Amino acid sequence: MKFFVIINGSLLLHSCSYGTYIGETFTPLTETIEVCTTPPEQVDLFFEGEKIDFDYVKIGLIQVEGTMDTPQKELITKLKKGAQSKCADAIIGIKKVYQTREKGLLFTDVKPEVYSSEVFYGVAVRKR
């Protein structure tokens, strides 16, 4: 019974927290959203200023937003997996910026903690 109470309390506290997750956003750039049945095995990354020497079709804008201590490697992996799930085999124009975020618990008088997180974003594309 104690175990059940501890688990429920932990779930309740976790569900009332904010600013402690990696945010992922995808904005389609096409009228129709294609269901990806065969994702590419690899997603190539091209950062802002790098030469793009292939033709492509834009699929969407993709962004990942880290937490206070998210390693860059994890953010890049999530960026690639997000693009892969949309059948994109490359992300072009990737930029890194910093964003101010807050983390804390809802419905408490405890002041939230403000921190700066890394954000990576770019355009998910399919090579022709």
DSSP file (Angstrom, degrees, kcal/mol; ACC not computed):
  #  RESIDUE AA STRUCTURE BP1 BP2  ACC     N-H-->O    O-->H-N    N-H-->O    O-->H-N    TCO  KAPPA ALPHA  PHI   PSI    X-CA   Y-CA   Z-CA
    1    1 A M     >        0   0    0      0, 0.0     4,-2.0     0, 0.0     5,-0.2   0.000 360.0 360.0 360.0 -41.6    0.0    0.0    0.0
    2    2 A K  H  >  +     0   0    0      1,-0.2     4,-2.5     2,-0.2     5,-0.2   0.897 360.0  54.1 -61.4 -39.2    2.9    2.4    0.8
    3    3 A F  H  > S+     0   0    0      1,-0.2     4,-2.6     2,-0.2    -1,-0.2   0.915 107.3  50.5 -60.5 -43.3    4.4    1.7   -2.6
    4    4 A F  H  > S+     0   0    0      1,-0.2     4,-2.5     2,-0.2    -1,-0.2   0.898 110.9  48.5 -62.0 -42.2    1.1    2.6   -4.3
    5    5 A V  H  X S+     0   0    0     -4,-2.0     4,-2.5     2,-0.2    -1,-0.2   0.902 111.8  49.4 -65.6 -41.7    0.9    5.9   -2.3
    6    6 A I  H  X S+     0   0    0     -4,-2.5     4,-2.5     2,-0.2    -2,-0.2   0.927 112.3  47.7 -63.8 -45.4    4.6    6.8   -3.2
    7    7 A I  H  X S+     0   0    0     -4,-2.6     4,-2.6     2,-0.2     5,-0.2   0.934 113.2  47.7 -62.5 -46.5    4.0    6.0   -6.9
    8    8 A N  H  X S+     0   0    0     -4,-2.5     4,-2.4     1,-0.2    -1,-0.2   0.909 112.6  49.2 -61.9 -42.2    0.8    8.1   -7.0
    9    9 A G  H  X S+     0   0    0     -4,-2.5     4,-2.4     2,-0.2    -1,-0.2   0.901 111.5  49.5 -63.4 -40.9    2.5   11.0   -5.2
   10   10 A S  H  X S+     0   0    0     -4,-2.5     4,-2.5     2,-0.2    -2,-0.2   0.919 111.8  47.9 -64.3 -44.0    5.4   10.9   -7.6
   11   11 A L  H  X S+     0   0    0     -4,-2.6     4,-2.5     2,-0.2    -2,-0.2   0.898 111.1  51.6 -63.6 -40.4    3.1   10.9  -10.6
   12   12 A L  H  X S+     0   0    0     -4,-2.4     4,-0.8    -5,-0.2    -2,-0.2   0.932 112.3  44.9 -63.4 -46.1    1.1   13.7   -9.2
   13   13 A L  H >< S+     0   0    0     -4,-2.4     3,-0.6     1,-0.2    -2,-0.2   0.909 114.4  49.1 -64.6 -41.6    4.2   15.9   -8.6
   14   14 A H  H >< S+     0   0    0     -4,-2.5     3,-1.3     1,-0.2    -2,-0.2   0.891 108.7  52.7 -66.2 -38.2    5.7   15.0  -12.0
   15   15 A S  H 3< S+     0   0    0     -4,-2.5    -1,-0.2     1,-0.3    -2,-0.2   0.676 108.6  51.6 -73.2 -14.5    2.5   15.8  -13.8
   16   16 A C  T << S+     0   0    0     -4,-0.8    90,-3.6    -3,-0.6    -1,-0.3   0.315  92.2  95.8-102.2   7.3    2.3   19.3  -12.2
   17   17 A S  E <   -A  105   0A   0     -3,-1.3     2,-0.3    88,-0.2    88,-0.2  -0.606  53.3-167.2 -94.8 159.4    5.8   20.3  -13.1
   18   18 A Y  E     +A  104   0A   0     86,-2.2    86,-1.7    -2,-0.2    -2,-0.0  -0.970  60.0  34.8-142.0 158.1    6.8   22.4  -16.1
   19   19 A G  S    S+     0   0    0     -2,-0.3    49,-0.3    84,-0.2    -1,-0.1   0.634  85.8 102.5  77.6  14.2    9.9   23.3  -18.0
   20   20 A T        +     0   0    0     47,-0.1     2,-0.3    84,-0.1    47,-0.1   0.107  63.5  78.0-116.3  21.5   11.5   19.9  -17.4
   21   21 A Y  S    S-     0   0    0     45,-0.1     2,-0.6    44,-0.0    -3,-0.0  -0.871  82.3-107.4-127.9 159.0   11.0   18.2  -20.8
   22   22 A I        -     0   0    0     -2,-0.3     2,-0.3    45,-0.0    44,-0.2  -0.792  38.7-140.5 -85.2 121.1   12.6   18.4  -24.2
   23   23 A G  E     -B   65   0B   0     42,-2.2    42,-2.9    -2,-0.6     2,-0.4  -0.665  18.0-170.6 -86.3 136.7   10.3   20.3  -26.5
   24   24 A E  E     -B   64   0B   0     -2,-0.3     2,-0.4    40,-0.2    40,-0.2  -0.995   4.2-178.0-127.8 132.2    9.8   19.1  -30.1
   25   25 A T  E     -B   63   0B   0     38,-2.6    38,-2.3    -2,-0.4     2,-0.4  -0.994   7.7-177.1-133.0 135.9    8.0   21.1  -32.8
   26   26 A F  E     -B   62   0B   0     -2,-0.4    36,-0.2    36,-0.2    -2,-0.0  -0.996   3.2-171.9-131.6 128.3    7.2   20.3  -36.4
   27   27 A T  E     -B   61   0B   0     34,-2.6    34,-2.6    -2,-0.4    -2,-0.0  -0.958  23.3-132.5-119.9 111.4    5.4   22.7  -38.7
   28   28 A P  E     -B   60   0B   0      0, 0.0    32,-0.3     0, 0.0    31,-0.1  -0.286  12.7-164.1 -62.6 145.8    4.5   21.2  -42.2
   29   29 A L        +     0   0    0     30,-2.5     2,-0.3     3,-0.1    31,-0.2   0.208  66.8  74.1-112.3  11.6    5.3   23.3  -45.2
   30   30 A T  S    S-     0   0    0     29,-0.5    29,-0.0     1,-0.1     0, 0.0  -0.868  80.3-124.9-123.1 158.6    3.0   21.4  -47.6
   31   31 A E  S    S+     0   0    0     -2,-0.3     2,-0.4     1,-0.1    -1,-0.1   0.910  98.4  48.7 -65.9 -43.7   -0.7   21.3  -48.1
   32   32 A T  S    S-     0   0    0     -3,-0.1     2,-0.7     2,-0.0    -3,-0.1  -0.807  77.6-140.7-103.5 140.5   -0.9   17.5  -47.6
   33   33 A I        -     0   0    0     -2,-0.4     2,-0.3    -5,-0.1    26,-0.0  -0.883  20.5-145.3-101.8 114.0    0.8   15.7  -44.8
   34   34 A E        -     0   0    0     -2,-0.7     2,-0.5    52,-0.1    -2,-0.0  -0.561  12.2-125.3 -80.5 137.3    2.2   12.4  -46.1
   35   35 A V        -     0   0    0     -2,-0.3     2,-0.9     1,-0.0    51,-0.1  -0.720  24.4-133.4 -80.6 127.3    2.2    9.4  -43.9
   36   36 A C        +     0   0    0     -2,-0.5    51,-0.1    49,-0.4    -1,-0.0  -0.722  37.3 162.2 -88.3 105.2    5.8    8.1  -43.6
   37   37 A T  S    S+     0   0    0     -2,-0.9    -1,-0.2     1,-0.2    48,-0.0   0.755  74.9  33.6 -92.9 -27.6    5.7    4.3  -44.1
   38   38 A T  S    S-     0   0    0     47,-0.0    -1,-0.2    49,-0.0     3,-0.1  -0.765  79.1-160.9-130.0  87.0    9.5    3.9  -44.9
   39   39 A P        -     0   0    0      0, 0.0    46,-0.1     0, 0.0    45,-0.1  -0.322  30.3-100.1 -65.9 149.4   11.6    6.4  -43.0
   40   40 A P        -     0   0    0      0, 0.0    47,-0.1     0, 0.0    48,-0.1  -0.323  20.6-131.9 -66.4 152.4   15.1    7.0  -44.3
   41   41 A E  S    S+     0   0    0      1,-0.1     2,-0.3    -3,-0.1    43,-0.1   0.804  89.0  30.6 -73.6 -28.9   18.0    5.2  -42.6
   42   42 A Q        -     0   0    0     42,-0.0     2,-0.5     2,-0.0    -1,-0.1  -0.972  61.9-155.9-135.2 145.0   20.1    8.3  -42.3
   43   43 A V        -     0   0    0     -2,-0.3    47,-0.3    -3,-0.1     2,-0.3  -0.981  19.0-146.2-120.2 118.3   19.4   12.1  -41.9
   44   44 A D  E     -c   90   0B   0     45,-2.3    47,-2.4    -2,-0.5     2,-0.4  -0.614  10.8-142.4 -84.3 143.0   22.1   14.4  -43.1
   45   45 A L  E     -c   91   0B   0     -2,-0.3     2,-0.5    45,-0.2    47,-0.2  -0.903  16.8-177.2-111.1 132.4   22.7   17.7  -41.3
   46   46 A F  E     -     0   0B   0     45,-2.4    48,-2.2    -2,-0.4    47,-0.3  -0.962  16.4-150.4-129.4 112.9   23.6   21.0  -42.9
   47   47 A F  E >   -c   94   0B   0     -2,-0.5     3,-2.6    46,-0.2    46,-0.3  -0.371  40.6 -68.8 -82.0 160.9   24.2   23.9  -40.7
   48   48 A E  T 3  S+     0   0    0     46,-2.8    -1,-0.2     1,-0.3     3,-0.1  -0.176 123.1  20.8 -48.8 130.6   23.5   27.5  -41.6
   49   49 A G  T 3  S+     0   0    0      1,-0.3    -1,-0.3    -3,-0.1     2,-0.2   0.218  90.7 127.4  93.3 -14.7   26.0   28.7  -44.2
   50   50 A E    <   -     0   0    0     -3,-2.6    -1,-0.3     1,-0.1     2,-0.2  -0.532  67.8-104.7 -76.9 144.2   26.9   25.2  -45.4
   51   51 A K        -     0   0    0     -2,-0.2     2,-0.6    -3,-0.1    -1,-0.1  -0.459  25.7-152.4 -70.4 133.9   26.7   24.6  -49.2
   52   52 A I        +     0   0    0     -2,-0.2    -1,-0.1     1,-0.1    40,-0.0  -0.935  16.9 176.3-107.4 110.5   23.7   22.6  -50.3
   53   53 A D        +     0   0    0     -2,-0.6     2,-0.3     2,-0.1    -1,-0.1  -0.145  52.9  70.4-111.4  39.2   24.6   20.9  -53.6
   54   54 A F  S    S-     0   0    0     74,-0.0     2,-0.2    73,-0.0    -2,-0.0  -0.983  79.4-109.9-146.3 156.6   21.4   18.8  -54.2
   55   55 A D        +     0   0    0     -2,-0.3    73,-2.3     2,-0.0     2,-0.3  -0.588  44.1 174.0 -82.8 151.3   17.8   19.5  -55.2
   56   56 A Y  E     - D   0 127B   0     71,-0.3     2,-0.5    -2,-0.2    71,-0.2  -0.969  33.1-126.6-153.5 165.1   15.2   18.9  -52.5
   57   57 A V  E     - D   0 126B   0     69,-2.3    69,-2.3    -2,-0.3     2,-0.3  -0.981  33.2-124.1-115.8 128.4   11.6   19.2  -51.5
   58   58 A K  E     + D   0 125B   0     -2,-0.5    67,-0.2    67,-0.2     3,-0.1  -0.551  30.8 174.2 -73.4 133.4   10.8   21.1  -48.3
   59   59 A I  E     -     0   0B   0     65,-3.0   -30,-2.5     1,-0.3   -29,-0.5   0.787  53.4 -51.1-105.4 -45.9    8.7   19.0  -45.8
   60   60 A G  E     -BD  28 124B   0     64,-1.5    64,-3.2   -32,-0.3     2,-0.4  -0.982  50.7 -82.0-179.8 168.9    8.6   21.2  -42.7
   61   61 A L  E     -BD  27 123B   0    -34,-2.6   -34,-2.6    -2,-0.3     2,-0.4  -0.742  44.5-166.2 -86.9 135.4   10.2   23.3  -40.1
   62   62 A I  E     +BD  26 122B   0     60,-2.5    60,-2.1    -2,-0.4     2,-0.3  -0.972  10.4 173.1-129.9 141.1   11.6   21.3  -37.2
   63   63 A Q  E     -BD  25 121B   0    -38,-2.3   -38,-2.6    -2,-0.4     2,-0.4  -1.000  14.8-166.1-147.8 142.3   12.8   22.4  -33.8
   64   64 A V  E     -BD  24 120B   0     56,-2.5    56,-2.2    -2,-0.3     2,-0.5  -0.996   8.8-161.6-128.2 139.9   14.0   20.9  -30.5
   65   65 A E  E     -BD  23 119B   0    -42,-2.9   -42,-2.2    -2,-0.4    54,-0.2  -0.979  14.0-144.7-124.7 120.6   14.3   22.8  -27.3
   66   66 A G        -     0   0    0     52,-3.0   -45,-0.1    -2,-0.5     2,-0.1  -0.159   8.9-121.7 -80.7 173.2   16.5   21.4  -24.5
   67   67 A T    >   -     0   0    0    -47,-0.1     3,-0.8    50,-0.1    51,-0.4  -0.273  51.3 -73.8 -96.5-168.8   16.1   21.5  -20.7
   68   68 A M  T 3  S+     0   0    0    -49,-0.3    48,-0.1     1,-0.2    -2,-0.1   0.859 129.9  19.4 -58.1 -38.2   18.6   23.0  -18.3
   69   69 A D  T 3  S+     0   0    0      2,-0.1    -1,-0.2    48,-0.0    48,-0.1   0.034  82.1 140.9-127.2  28.0   21.1   20.2  -18.7
   70   70 A T    <   -     0   0    0     -3,-0.8    48,-0.2     1,-0.1    -4,-0.1  -0.593  52.0-124.2 -73.7 124.7   20.3   18.4  -22.0
   71   71 A P    >>  -     0   0    0      0, 0.0     4,-1.6     0, 0.0     3,-0.5  -0.386  14.4-123.7 -66.2 146.4   23.4   17.4  -23.8
   72   72 A Q  H 3> S+     0   0    0      1,-0.2     4,-2.8     2,-0.2     5,-0.2   0.876 110.9  61.2 -56.9 -38.7   23.7   18.7  -27.4
   73   73 A K  H 3> S+     0   0    0      1,-0.2     4,-2.2     2,-0.2    -1,-0.2   0.889 103.9  48.9 -57.5 -40.5   24.1   15.2  -28.7
   74   74 A E  H <> S+     0   0    0     -3,-0.5     4,-2.3     2,-0.2    -1,-0.2   0.891 111.0  49.8 -67.1 -39.8   20.7   14.3  -27.3
   75   75 A L  H  X S+     0   0    0     -4,-1.6     4,-2.4     2,-0.2    -2,-0.2   0.920 111.3  48.3 -65.1 -43.1   19.1   17.3  -29.0
   76   76 A I  H  X S+     0   0    0     -4,-2.8     4,-2.5     2,-0.2    -2,-0.2   0.902 110.6  52.0 -63.8 -41.0   20.7   16.5  -32.3
   77   77 A T  H  X S+     0   0    0     -4,-2.2     4,-2.5    -5,-0.2    -1,-0.2   0.919 111.3  46.7 -61.1 -44.1   19.5   12.9  -32.1
   78   78 A K  H  X S+     0   0    0     -4,-2.3     4,-2.4     2,-0.2    -2,-0.2   0.880 110.4  53.3 -66.0 -37.8   16.0   14.1  -31.4
   79   79 A L  H  X S+     0   0    0     -4,-2.4     4,-1.9     2,-0.2    -2,-0.2   0.935 112.1  45.0 -60.5 -46.7   16.2   16.6  -34.3
   80   80 A K  H  X S+     0   0    0     -4,-2.5     4,-2.7     1,-0.2    -2,-0.2   0.908 112.9  49.8 -65.4 -43.2   17.2   13.8  -36.6
   81   81 A K  H  X S+     0   0    0     -4,-2.5     4,-2.1     1,-0.2    -1,-0.2   0.877 109.4  52.5 -65.2 -37.0   14.6   11.3  -35.3
   82   82 A G  H  X S+     0   0    0     -4,-2.4     4,-0.5     2,-0.2    -1,-0.2   0.914 112.6  44.3 -63.7 -42.6   11.9   14.0  -35.7
   83   83 A A  H ><>S+     0   0    0     -4,-1.9     5,-2.5     1,-0.2     3,-1.2   0.911 111.4  54.1 -66.6 -42.6   12.9   14.6  -39.3
   84   84 A Q  H ><5S+     0   0    0     -4,-2.7     3,-1.9     1,-0.3    -2,-0.2   0.875 101.7  58.1 -59.6 -39.1   13.2   10.9  -40.0
   85   85 A S  H 3<5S+     0   0    0     -4,-2.1   -49,-0.4     1,-0.3    -1,-0.3   0.693 106.4  49.7 -66.7 -17.2    9.6   10.3  -38.8
   86   86 A K  T <<5S-     0   0    0     -3,-1.2    -1,-0.3    -4,-0.5    -2,-0.2   0.211 122.2-107.4-102.4  12.6    8.4   12.8  -41.5
   87   87 A C  T < 5S+     0   0    0     -3,-1.9     2,-0.4     1,-0.3    -3,-0.2   0.718  70.4 147.7  67.0  24.6   10.4   10.9  -44.2
   88   88 A A      < -     0   0    0     -5,-2.5    -1,-0.3    -6,-0.1    38,-0.3  -0.727  32.7-169.5 -86.9 138.7   13.0   13.7  -44.4
   89   89 A D  S    S+     0   0    0     36,-1.5   -45,-2.3    -2,-0.4     2,-0.3   0.317  70.1  28.1-110.2   7.6   16.5   12.6  -45.3
   90   90 A A  E     -cE  44 125B   0     35,-1.4    35,-2.9   -47,-0.3     2,-0.4  -0.982  58.6-149.2-158.2 155.0   18.2   15.9  -44.5
   91   91 A I  E     -cE  45 124B   0    -47,-2.4   -45,-2.4    -2,-0.3     3,-0.3  -0.998  24.8-166.2-125.7 125.7   17.8   19.0  -42.4
   92   92 A I  E     + E   0 123B   0     31,-2.6    31,-2.5    -2,-0.4   -45,-0.2  -0.749  60.2  22.2-113.1 158.7   19.2   22.2  -43.9
   93   93 A G  E    S-     0   0B   0    -46,-0.3   -46,-0.2    -2,-0.3    -1,-0.2   0.805  75.9-174.9  63.1  32.2   19.9   25.7  -42.5
   94   94 A I  E     -c   47   0B   0    -48,-2.2   -46,-2.8    -3,-0.3     2,-0.3  -0.380   1.8-175.5 -66.3 132.7   20.3   24.4  -38.9
   95   95 A K  E     - E   0 121B   0     26,-2.6    26,-2.0   -48,-0.2     2,-0.5  -0.926  17.3-146.0-125.9 152.7   20.8   27.1  -36.3
   96   96 A K  E     + E   0 120B   0     -2,-0.3     2,-0.3    24,-0.2    24,-0.2  -0.984  26.7 162.8-118.4 128.9   21.5   27.0  -32.6
   97   97 A V  E     - E   0 119B   0     22,-2.5    22,-2.8    -2,-0.5     2,-0.4  -0.832  33.1-117.8-132.0 172.5   20.0   29.7  -30.3
   98   98 A Y  E     - E   0 118B   0     -2,-0.3     2,-0.4    20,-0.2    20,-0.2  -0.925  24.6-166.8-115.3 142.4   19.4   30.0  -26.6
   99   99 A Q  E     - E   0 117B   0     18,-2.6    18,-3.0    -2,-0.4     2,-0.5  -0.983  22.0-123.1-130.2 138.8   16.0   30.5  -25.1
  100  100 A T  E     + E   0 116B   0     -2,-0.4     2,-0.3    16,-0.2    16,-0.2  -0.683  39.3 174.0 -80.6 128.2   15.1   31.5  -21.6
  101  101 A R  E     - E   0 115B   0     14,-3.4    14,-2.9    -2,-0.5     2,-0.4  -0.852  21.4-141.9-128.8 165.2   12.9   28.9  -19.9
  102  102 A E  E     - E   0 114B   0     -2,-0.3     2,-0.4    12,-0.2    12,-0.2  -0.949  11.0-167.5-124.2 148.5   11.4   28.4  -16.5
  103  103 A K  E     + E   0 113B   0     10,-2.3    10,-2.8    -2,-0.4     2,-0.3  -0.995  30.6 105.6-134.1 146.8   10.9   25.2  -14.5
  104  104 A G  E     -A   18   0A   0    -86,-1.7   -86,-2.2    -2,-0.4     2,-0.4  -0.968  61.9 -64.5 176.8-164.9    8.9   24.6  -11.4
  105  105 A L  E >   -A   17   0A   0     -2,-0.3     3,-0.7     5,-0.2   -88,-0.2  -0.919  42.2-125.1-114.0 138.0    5.8   23.2  -10.0
  106  106 A L  T 3  S+     0   0    0    -90,-3.6     3,-0.1    -2,-0.4   -90,-0.1  -0.422  89.3  23.5 -74.3 155.1    2.3   24.3  -10.7
  107  107 A F  T 3  S+     0   0    0      1,-0.2     2,-0.3    -2,-0.1    -1,-0.2   0.777  99.8 106.6  62.3  31.8   -0.1   25.4   -7.9
  108  108 A T  S <  S-     0   0    0     -3,-0.7    -1,-0.2     2,-0.2    -3,-0.0  -0.881  73.1-128.8-130.7 166.9    2.7   26.2   -5.4
  109  109 A D  S    S+     0   0    0     -2,-0.3     2,-0.3    -3,-0.1    -3,-0.0   0.370  70.8 120.0 -93.1   3.2    4.1   29.4   -4.0
  110  110 A V  S    S-     0   0    0     -5,-0.1    -5,-0.2     1,-0.1    -2,-0.2  -0.542  71.2-117.7 -73.0 128.6    7.7   28.3   -4.9
  111  111 A K        -     0   0    0     -2,-0.3    -1,-0.1     1,-0.1    -2,-0.1  -0.448  33.1-113.6 -67.0 133.6    9.3   30.7   -7.3
  112  112 A P        -     0   0    0      0, 0.0     2,-0.5     0, 0.0    -8,-0.2  -0.300  24.9-115.7 -68.1 153.8   10.2   29.0  -10.6
  113  113 A E  E     - E   0 103B   0    -10,-2.8   -10,-2.3     2,-0.0     2,-0.4  -0.786  25.9-147.8 -90.2 128.8   13.8   28.6  -11.6
  114  114 A V  E     + E   0 102B   0     -2,-0.5     2,-0.3   -12,-0.2   -12,-0.2  -0.822  27.6 159.8 -99.1 134.1   14.8   30.5  -14.7
  115  115 A Y  E     - E   0 101B   0    -14,-2.9   -14,-3.4    -2,-0.4     2,-0.5  -0.943  38.2-113.4-147.2 168.0   17.5   29.0  -17.0
  116  116 A S  E     - E   0 100B   0     -2,-0.3     2,-0.3   -16,-0.2   -16,-0.2  -0.906  32.5-170.2-107.2 130.6   18.8   29.2  -20.6
  117  117 A S  E     - E   0  99B   0    -18,-3.0   -18,-2.6    -2,-0.5     2,-0.3  -0.869  23.6-112.0-120.9 155.3   18.4   26.2  -22.9
  118  118 A E  E     - E   0  98B   0    -51,-0.4   -52,-3.0    -2,-0.3     2,-0.4  -0.622  28.7-166.3 -83.6 142.5   19.8   25.4  -26.3
  119  119 A V  E     -DE  65  97B   0    -22,-2.8   -22,-2.5    -2,-0.3     2,-0.4  -0.999   3.7-167.0-130.1 129.9   17.4   25.3  -29.2
  120  120 A F  E     +DE  64  96B   0    -56,-2.2   -56,-2.5    -2,-0.4     2,-0.3  -0.954  16.4 166.4-113.6 136.4   18.2   23.7  -32.6
  121  121 A Y  E     +DE  63  95B   0    -26,-2.0   -26,-2.6    -2,-0.4     2,-0.3  -0.993   5.0 137.0-148.2 156.5   16.0   24.4  -35.6
  122  122 A G  E     -D   62   0B   0    -60,-2.1   -60,-2.5    -2,-0.3     2,-0.6  -0.927  52.1 -70.2-171.1-168.7   16.1   24.0  -39.4
  123  123 A V  E     -DE  61  92B   0    -31,-2.5   -31,-2.6    -2,-0.3     2,-0.4  -0.931  37.6-141.6-110.2 119.7   14.1   22.9  -42.5
  124  124 A A  E     +DE  60  91B   0    -64,-3.2   -65,-3.0    -2,-0.6   -64,-1.5  -0.670  32.3 175.9 -78.6 129.7   13.4   19.2  -42.9
  125  125 A V  E     -DE  58  90B   0    -35,-2.9   -36,-1.5    -2,-0.4   -35,-1.4  -0.892  31.5-134.3-134.3 161.5   13.8   18.2  -46.6
  126  126 A R  E     -D   57   0B   0    -69,-2.3   -69,-2.3    -2,-0.3   -38,-0.1  -0.984  30.2-126.8-115.4 125.1   13.7   15.2  -48.9
  127  127 A K  E      D   56   0B   0     -2,-0.5   -71,-0.3   -71,-0.2   -37,-0.0  -0.385 360.0 360.0 -68.2 146.1   16.4   15.0  -51.5
  128  128 A R              0   0    0    -73,-2.3   -72,-0.1    -2,-0.1    -1,-0.1   0.427 360.0 360.0 -92.8 360.0   15.4   14.5  -55.1
